[in-house]
Amino acid sequence: MPVKVGRVEDCAGHVGPSVRNLTRATRATRATRAATGCGAKHFIDERVLLEAGRLLVHTDLATSAVGERLGFPGATVFTRFFRTRTGEIPAAFRARYRNARS
């Protein structure tokens, strides 16, 4: 069952630790936190984005199916998430990387 995207609480419930411990784990050291500002939400978003890119490039799943597999409530929400973070829609990302591999 997919985890609701972007909710630290949902991810913590699936992996076991409390939200507080999950946040601490992603902020491993004070130096890392100061250098990157990477909290649990950012970590989760980056992991979801990495998996989205992998699915788009290496499978023939429809964009809506990729979003569904990653726990998004709809294709529009997935497309907005993806475009906000990459600057392009999932279909353009897929085409660009598939053409580069050809």
Backbone hydrogen bonds, N-H to C=O, Kabsch-Sander energy under -0.5 kcal/mol:
donor,donor_aa,acceptor,acceptor_aa,energy
5,V,71,G,-0.7
7,R,4,K,-1.2
8,V,6,G,-0.8
11,C,7,R,-2.0
12,A,8,V,-2.8
13,G,9,E,-2.0
14,H,10,D,-1.5
15,V,11,C,-2.2
16,G,12,A,-1.7
22,L,18,S,-2.7
23,T,19,V,-2.6
24,R,20,R,-2.3
25,A,21,N,-2.5
26,T,22,L,-1.7
27,R,23,T,-1.0
33,R,29,T,-2.4
34,A,30,R,-2.3
35,A,31,A,-2.4
36,T,32,T,-3.0
37,G,32,T,-0.7
37,G,33,R,-1.7
39,G,37,G,-0.7
43,F,39,G,-2.4
44,I,40,A,-2.7
45,D,41,K,-2.7
46,E,42,H,-2.5
47,R,43,F,-2.0
48,V,44,I,-2.6
49,L,45,D,-2.5
50,L,46,E,-2.2
51,E,47,R,-2.2
52,A,48,V,-2.5
53,G,49,L,-2.4
54,R,50,L,-2.1
55,L,51,E,-2.5
56,L,52,A,-2.5
57,V,53,G,-2.2
58,H,54,R,-2.5
59,T,55,L,-1.1
66,V,62,A,-2.2
67,G,63,T,-2.4
68,E,64,S,-2.3
69,R,65,A,-2.6
70,L,66,V,-1.6
71,G,68,E,-1.5
72,F,67,G,-2.7
78,F,74,G,-2.0
79,T,75,A,-2.9
80,R,76,T,-2.4
81,F,77,V,-2.4
82,F,78,F,-2.8
83,R,79,T,-3.0
84,T,80,R,-2.4
85,R,81,F,-1.4
86,T,82,F,-2.2
87,G,83,R,-2.3
93,F,89,I,-2.2
94,R,90,P,-2.7
95,A,91,A,-2.4
96,R,92,A,-2.6
97,Y,93,F,-2.3
98,R,94,R,-2.5
99,N,95,A,-2.4
100,A,96,R,-1.7
101,R,97,Y,-1.4
102,S,98,R,-0.9
